[in-house]
Amino acid sequence: MKWGNPELLYWLPLAIPLVWALLALLRRRRKAIAQVVDPALLPVLAPAWNPVRAKSRLVVRVVALVMLVLALARPQWGFHWEDVRRKGLDLMVVLDTSRSMMASDIKPSRLQQAKWGIRDLLHNLHGDRVGLVPFAGSSLLQCPLTIDYAAFTMTLDDIYCGIIPRGGTAIEQALRTAVAAFPADGTADRVILLITDGEDHEGNPLAWLPELKEKNIRVYTIGIGTLEGEMVPAGDGQGGYFKNRQGQIVKTALHEDVLQKLALGTGGTYVRSAPGDTGLARVFNESINNLKRSEQETRTAKIYEERFGWPIVAAFFLLAWEALLSDRRRLTGEVPV
């Protein structure tokens, strides 16, 4: 047996203290009645009242609740084979990991905010392939295009400032790595999602515009940081700020010009991030989500049969039984409990 929502099963042990608490309330009620009415007179004043039946009704209600929780957990058994056709686009995340991404003008840091935004973006992907290229002074393909979002998340969690040994920021080289990672025969729209503060120390990213257009690759850029800028932490664990060779503290600010031109030149969109909002979800929902998705692959999948109907039926009959018990007491003149 499998469960569609197994995390809900952790709530089932709460049924035990719930039954105990309800029985305690029932005993408390009986003690309160005993203080007002002599127990010897209770059969005369309420001849139809039956404490055992009251407990039974309570247990029936709790068991019905347990059945409903089991239904929500979606029990599954039995299966059939089904051809599953996946449609999606190819999305390559190009993430800046240079020293300037440690700046805290976007709390807690530019890089951490970007990683959180990428994780949130994965919830919007359904069949789209996603890959990861971190870069600084050079770049590498950290995760090839995949629909295994769990594996992608693991590689994303391993990203940190300094994962690329060569310092600096080389956006052009990162774009080159991302373009090479796309399959040559793909028919779906291809997207590069460039997340950076825009600082570029070598090369000319705009020189890649003709090739990006030729290959029909759209570049969506996220400028992460503030125009006012922030000092770059030293990153040595001892506090302080990074200094250049002249001994001056380095301050980094968002550079939007190149990012805007890359997005505009390829039919993409530029968004400036804000504290608590990287803009990734907005870019995806308003732009990327409308792109062409092609059939990527067909595979045979094992589809388990949903059986949540059985515990729902059991809960219905239990509640109906409890209701009939109540009706019978009213019809026989019993005092409702």
C-alpha positions as CSV (number, residue, x, y, z in Angstrom):
1,M,0.0,0.0,0.0
2,K,1.1,3.6,-0.8
3,W,-0.1,6.9,0.5
4,G,-0.5,10.0,-1.6
5,N,-0.1,12.3,1.4
6,P,1.7,10.2,4.0
7,E,2.6,13.3,6.1
8,L,-1.1,13.4,7.3
9,L,-0.7,10.0,9.0
10,Y,1.4,11.7,11.7
11,W,-1.8,13.2,13.0
12,L,-3.4,9.9,13.7
13,P,-1.8,9.3,17.1
14,L,-3.6,12.5,18.3
15,A,-6.7,10.4,18.3
16,I,-5.6,8.7,21.5
17,P,-5.3,11.9,23.7
18,L,-8.5,13.2,22.0
19,V,-10.5,10.1,23.1
20,W,-9.0,10.5,26.6
21,A,-9.9,14.2,26.8
22,L,-13.5,13.5,25.6
23,L,-13.9,10.7,28.1
24,A,-12.6,13.0,30.8
25,L,-15.1,15.6,29.9
26,L,-17.9,13.0,30.0
27,R,-16.8,11.9,33.5
28,R,-16.7,15.5,34.6
29,R,-20.2,16.0,33.3
30,R,-21.5,13.0,35.2
31,K,-19.8,14.2,38.4
32,A,-21.5,17.6,37.9
33,I,-24.9,15.9,37.5
34,A,-24.3,13.8,40.6
35,Q,-23.7,17.0,42.6
36,V,-27.2,18.2,41.6
37,V,-29.2,15.0,41.4
38,D,-28.9,12.0,43.7
39,P,-27.5,9.1,41.6
40,A,-30.2,6.9,43.1
41,L,-32.9,9.2,41.6
42,L,-31.2,9.5,38.2
43,P,-32.9,6.4,36.7
44,V,-36.2,7.8,37.8
45,L,-35.6,11.3,36.4
46,A,-33.9,10.2,33.2
47,P,-34.8,6.5,32.7
48,A,-33.5,6.5,29.1
49,W,-30.1,8.0,29.7
50,N,-27.4,5.3,29.2
51,P,-23.7,6.3,30.1
52,V,-22.5,3.3,28.1
53,R,-24.3,4.5,25.0
54,A,-22.8,8.0,25.5
55,K,-19.3,6.6,25.5
56,S,-20.2,4.5,22.4
57,R,-21.3,7.6,20.5
58,L,-18.1,9.4,21.4
59,V,-15.9,6.5,20.2
60,V,-17.9,6.3,16.9
61,R,-17.3,10.0,16.3
62,V,-13.5,9.7,16.9
63,V,-13.3,6.6,14.6
64,A,-15.2,8.5,11.9
65,L,-12.6,11.3,12.2
66,V,-9.8,8.8,11.9
67,M,-11.4,7.5,8.7
68,L,-11.5,11.0,7.3
69,V,-7.9,11.6,8.1
70,L,-7.0,8.3,6.3
71,A,-9.0,9.4,3.3
72,L,-7.1,12.7,3.2
73,A,-3.8,10.7,3.3
74,R,-5.0,9.0,0.0
75,P,-4.4,5.3,0.4
76,Q,-3.4,3.6,-2.8
77,W,-3.2,0.0,-3.8
78,G,-3.3,-1.8,-7.1
79,F,-1.8,-0.1,-10.2
80,H,-2.0,0.1,-14.0
81,W,0.6,1.1,-16.6
82,E,0.0,4.3,-18.5
83,D,1.9,6.2,-21.2
84,V,2.9,9.6,-19.9
85,R,3.8,12.4,-22.3
86,R,5.8,15.2,-20.8
87,K,5.6,18.7,-22.2
88,G,7.9,21.5,-21.1
89,L,10.5,24.0,-22.0
90,D,14.2,24.1,-21.2
91,L,15.3,26.6,-18.5
92,M,18.9,27.2,-17.5
93,V,19.5,29.1,-14.3
94,V,22.7,31.1,-14.5
95,L,23.6,32.2,-10.9
96,D,26.2,34.7,-9.9
97,T,28.4,33.4,-7.1
98,S,31.0,36.1,-7.1
99,R,32.2,37.9,-3.9
100,S,29.8,40.8,-4.4
101,M,26.8,38.4,-4.0
102,M,27.7,38.2,-0.3
103,A,26.6,41.9,0.2
104,S,23.7,42.2,2.5
105,D,21.7,45.0,0.9
106,I,19.3,42.2,0.1
107,K,18.9,40.4,3.4
108,P,20.5,38.1,4.5
109,S,22.7,38.2,1.4
110,R,22.1,38.6,-2.3
111,L,23.1,35.0,-3.0
112,Q,20.9,33.5,-0.3
113,Q,17.9,35.5,-1.4
114,A,18.5,34.3,-5.0
115,K,18.7,30.7,-3.8
116,W,15.4,31.0,-1.9
117,G,13.8,32.5,-5.0
118,I,15.0,29.7,-7.2
119,R,13.6,27.1,-4.7
120,D,10.2,28.8,-4.8
121,L,10.3,28.9,-8.6
122,L,10.6,25.1,-8.7
123,H,7.0,24.9,-7.4
124,N,5.8,26.4,-10.7
125,L,7.6,24.0,-12.9
126,H,5.6,21.0,-14.2
127,G,7.5,19.0,-16.7
128,D,9.9,21.8,-17.6
129,R,13.6,20.8,-17.6
130,V,15.9,23.0,-15.4
131,G,19.6,23.2,-15.2
132,L,22.1,25.3,-13.1
133,V,25.3,27.2,-14.1
134,P,27.1,29.0,-11.3
135,F,29.6,31.6,-12.3
136,A,32.1,34.1,-11.0
137,G,35.4,34.7,-13.0
138,S,34.6,31.4,-14.8
139,S,31.6,29.1,-14.9
140,L,30.6,25.4,-14.9
141,L,27.6,23.3,-15.5
142,Q,26.6,22.3,-12.0
143,C,23.4,20.5,-13.0
144,P,22.5,19.5,-16.5
145,L,18.9,20.0,-17.7
146,T,16.6,17.7,-15.7
147,I,13.1,17.2,-14.5
148,D,14.4,15.7,-11.2
149,Y,13.8,18.8,-9.1
150,A,15.0,17.1,-6.0
151,A,18.4,16.5,-7.5
152,F,18.4,20.1,-8.8
153,T,17.6,21.3,-5.3
154,M,20.5,19.3,-3.8
155,T,23.0,21.0,-6.3
156,L,21.5,24.4,-5.5
157,D,22.0,23.9,-1.8
158,D,25.7,23.2,-2.5
159,I,26.1,26.6,-4.1
160,Y,28.1,29.2,-2.1
161,C,30.3,32.2,-2.8
162,G,33.7,30.8,-3.7
163,I,32.4,27.6,-5.4
164,I,34.1,29.0,-8.5
165,P,37.8,29.3,-7.6
166,R,38.5,32.1,-10.0
167,G,37.3,35.5,-8.7
168,G,35.6,38.2,-10.6
169,T,32.5,38.2,-12.7
170,A,32.4,37.0,-16.3
171,I,28.8,37.1,-17.5
172,E,29.8,36.4,-21.2
173,Q,31.6,33.2,-20.3
174,A,28.6,32.1,-18.2
175,L,26.2,32.7,-21.1
176,R,28.6,30.6,-23.3
177,T,28.4,27.7,-20.8
178,A,24.6,27.9,-20.6
179,V,24.1,28.0,-24.4
180,A,26.4,25.0,-24.8
181,A,24.3,23.0,-22.3
182,F,21.1,23.2,-24.4
183,P,20.4,20.3,-26.8
184,A,20.9,21.2,-30.4
185,D,17.7,19.4,-31.6
186,G,15.2,20.8,-29.1
187,T,11.9,22.2,-30.3
188,A,10.7,23.8,-27.1
189,D,11.5,27.4,-26.2
190,R,14.8,27.7,-24.5
191,V,15.3,30.2,-21.6
192,I,18.3,31.5,-19.7
193,L,17.4,32.9,-16.3
194,L,20.4,35.1,-15.4
195,I,20.5,36.1,-11.7
196,T,23.3,38.6,-10.9
197,D,24.1,42.0,-9.5
198,G,25.3,43.0,-13.0
199,E,28.9,43.7,-12.2
200,D,31.0,42.4,-15.1
201,H,34.8,42.5,-15.0
202,E,35.7,40.9,-18.3
203,G,34.2,40.2,-21.7
204,N,31.2,41.7,-23.4
205,P,27.9,39.9,-22.7
206,L,26.1,42.0,-25.4
207,A,28.4,40.4,-28.0
208,W,26.4,37.2,-27.6
209,L,23.1,38.8,-28.6
210,P,23.3,37.7,-32.3
211,E,24.0,34.1,-31.4
212,L,21.3,34.1,-28.7
213,K,18.8,35.4,-31.3
214,E,19.9,32.9,-33.9
215,K,19.4,30.0,-31.5
216,N,16.1,31.4,-30.3
217,I,17.2,31.6,-26.7
218,R,15.5,34.2,-24.5
219,V,17.4,35.7,-21.6
220,Y,15.4,36.8,-18.6
221,T,17.5,38.8,-16.2
222,I,17.1,39.4,-12.4
223,G,19.1,42.2,-11.0
224,I,19.7,41.4,-7.4
225,G,20.9,44.2,-5.1
226,T,20.3,47.9,-4.7
227,L,21.3,50.9,-6.6
228,E,22.8,52.5,-3.4
229,G,24.9,49.4,-3.0
230,E,26.6,47.9,0.1
231,M,30.1,47.0,1.3
232,V,31.3,43.5,0.6
233,P,31.9,41.3,3.7
234,A,35.5,40.0,3.9
235,G,34.2,36.4,4.2
236,D,37.0,35.3,6.5
237,G,34.8,34.6,9.5
238,Q,36.4,37.4,11.4
239,G,34.1,40.3,10.4
240,G,35.2,43.3,8.5
241,Y,34.9,44.2,4.8
242,F,36.7,43.3,1.6
243,K,39.4,45.7,0.5
244,N,41.1,46.2,-2.8
245,R,44.8,46.3,-3.4
246,Q,44.9,50.0,-2.5
247,G,43.5,49.2,1.0
248,Q,40.1,50.8,0.2
249,I,36.8,49.1,1.3
250,V,35.0,47.7,-1.8
251,K,31.4,48.8,-2.2
252,T,29.2,46.9,-4.7
253,A,26.0,48.2,-6.3
254,L,23.5,46.9,-8.8
255,H,24.4,47.5,-12.5
256,E,21.3,47.3,-14.6
257,D,22.4,48.5,-18.0
258,V,23.8,45.3,-19.4
259,L,21.0,43.2,-17.9
260,Q,18.3,45.4,-19.4
261,K,19.9,45.2,-22.9
262,L,20.3,41.4,-22.7
263,A,16.7,40.9,-21.8
264,L,15.4,43.4,-24.4
265,G,17.6,42.1,-27.2
266,T,16.4,38.5,-26.8
267,G,12.7,39.1,-26.1
268,G,13.0,38.5,-22.4
269,T,12.3,40.6,-19.4
270,Y,14.4,42.4,-16.8
271,V,13.2,42.6,-13.2
272,R,14.9,44.3,-10.2
273,S,14.7,42.3,-7.1
274,A,13.4,43.7,-3.8
275,P,13.8,42.5,-0.2
276,G,11.7,39.4,0.2
277,D,10.9,39.2,-3.5
278,T,13.5,38.2,-6.1
279,G,11.0,38.7,-8.9
280,L,11.5,35.1,-10.2
281,A,7.8,34.1,-9.6
282,R,6.6,37.3,-11.3
283,V,8.9,36.7,-14.3
284,F,7.7,33.1,-14.6
285,N,4.0,33.8,-14.3
286,E,3.9,36.8,-16.5
287,S,6.4,35.8,-19.2
288,I,8.0,32.4,-19.1
289,N,4.8,30.5,-18.4
290,N,3.4,31.6,-21.8
291,L,6.3,30.2,-23.9
292,K,6.0,27.3,-26.2
293,R,6.3,23.8,-24.6
294,S,7.0,20.8,-26.7
295,E,6.6,17.1,-26.1
296,Q,10.0,16.2,-24.5
297,E,9.6,12.5,-24.0
298,T,7.1,9.7,-23.6
299,R,7.5,7.1,-20.9
300,T,5.5,4.3,-19.3
301,A,4.6,5.1,-15.7
302,K,3.1,2.9,-13.0
303,I,-0.1,4.7,-11.9
304,Y,-1.4,3.6,-8.5
305,E,-5.2,3.3,-7.9
306,E,-6.7,5.8,-5.5
307,R,-8.7,4.1,-2.7
308,F,-9.6,7.1,-0.5
309,G,-13.3,6.4,-1.2
310,W,-13.3,3.4,1.1
311,P,-12.5,5.3,4.3
312,I,-14.9,8.1,3.3
313,V,-17.7,5.5,3.0
314,A,-16.7,4.1,6.3
315,A,-16.8,7.5,8.0
316,F,-20.2,8.2,6.4
317,F,-21.7,5.0,7.8
318,L,-20.2,5.6,11.2
319,L,-21.7,9.1,11.4
320,A,-25.0,7.8,10.1
321,W,-25.0,5.2,12.8
322,E,-24.2,7.8,15.4
323,A,-27.1,10.0,14.1
324,L,-29.5,7.0,14.2
325,L,-28.6,6.3,17.8
326,S,-29.5,9.9,18.7
327,D,-32.8,9.7,16.8
328,R,-33.8,6.5,18.5
329,R,-33.2,8.1,21.9
330,R,-35.4,11.1,21.0
331,L,-38.2,8.8,19.7
332,T,-38.1,6.7,22.9
333,G,-38.2,9.8,25.1
334,E,-34.6,9.6,26.2
335,V,-32.8,12.7,27.3
336,P,-30.2,13.7,24.6
337,V,-26.7,13.4,25.9
